Amino acid sequence: MSNYLVALEAAWLVRDVDGIDDAIGVAVSEAGKRLNEKDLDYVEVEVGGTPCPACGETFDSAFIAADTALVGLLLEMKVFNADGEQHAHRIAKSEIGGALRNVPLKVIETFPIDDEDED
């Protein structure tokens, strides 16, 4: 049995927004609220990053059209006692997906963690 840090990307839709900062704030707040309602306060939520195709610099993953935003969120969760990486992916997607119904999720990175990293 191994421990992993699983990072997932979520596509969050926000309607009636005034700007990028507003959209990001609403998306992070709504996702955090839904996770906390299911006692998943151990899931870290932050805005994702998208690399610029021209210069490679990373910018906030948010796009607005017609006062509607699509915000890419980064969700990180530690999974303990998994049988392997694929098992850790399934656990994370099941836990987070249960709280964030109808939100597309994709595993983007998985890191093995040591027992001393659990704190």
Backbone hydrogen bonds, N-H to C=O, Kabsch-Sander energy under -0.5 kcal/mol:
donor,donor_aa,acceptor,acceptor_aa,energy
2,S,82,A,-2.8
3,N,113,I,-0.6
4,Y,79,V,-2.9
5,L,111,F,-3.0
6,V,4,Y,-0.6
6,V,77,M,-3.0
7,A,109,E,-2.9
8,L,6,V,-0.5
8,L,75,L,-3.3
9,E,106,K,-3.2
10,A,73,L,-2.4
11,A,104,P,-1.5
12,W,10,A,-0.7
12,W,71,V,-3.0
14,V,69,A,-2.7
16,D,67,D,-0.8
17,V,67,D,-1.7
23,A,19,G,-2.4
24,I,20,I,-2.7
25,G,21,D,-2.3
26,V,22,D,-2.4
27,A,23,A,-2.5
28,V,24,I,-2.6
29,S,25,G,-2.1
30,E,26,V,-3.0
31,A,27,A,-2.4
32,G,28,V,-2.4
33,K,29,S,-2.4
34,R,30,E,-2.3
35,L,31,A,-2.3
36,N,32,G,-2.5
37,E,33,K,-1.9
38,K,34,R,-0.7
38,K,35,L,-0.7
39,D,36,N,-1.7
40,L,35,L,-2.7
43,V,40,L,-1.7
44,E,42,Y,-0.5
44,E,76,E,-2.5
46,E,74,L,-1.8
48,G,72,G,-3.5
50,T,59,F,-2.9
52,C,57,E,-2.7
56,G,52,C,-1.8
59,F,50,T,-2.3
61,S,48,G,-2.3
62,A,60,D,-1.7
63,F,70,L,-1.8
65,A,68,T,-2.5
68,T,65,A,-1.5
69,A,14,V,-3.5
70,L,63,F,-2.5
71,V,12,W,-3.2
71,V,69,A,-0.5
72,G,61,S,-3.5
73,L,10,A,-2.8
73,L,71,V,-0.7
74,L,46,E,-3.6
75,L,8,L,-3.0
75,L,73,L,-0.5
76,E,44,E,-2.1
77,M,6,V,-2.2
79,V,4,Y,-3.4
82,A,2,S,-3.0
88,A,84,G,-2.2
89,H,85,E,-2.4
90,R,86,Q,-2.2
91,I,87,H,-2.3
92,A,88,A,-2.5
93,K,89,H,-2.8
94,S,90,R,-2.2
95,E,91,I,-2.7
96,I,92,A,-2.7
97,G,93,K,-2.1
98,G,94,S,-1.6
99,A,95,E,-0.9
99,A,96,I,-0.6
100,L,96,I,-2.3
101,R,99,A,-0.6
103,V,100,L,-1.4
106,K,9,E,-1.9
108,I,7,A,-2.8
109,E,7,A,-1.5
111,F,5,L,-2.5
113,I,3,N,-2.3
117,D,114,D,-1.2
118,E,115,D,-1.2
119,D,116,E,-0.6
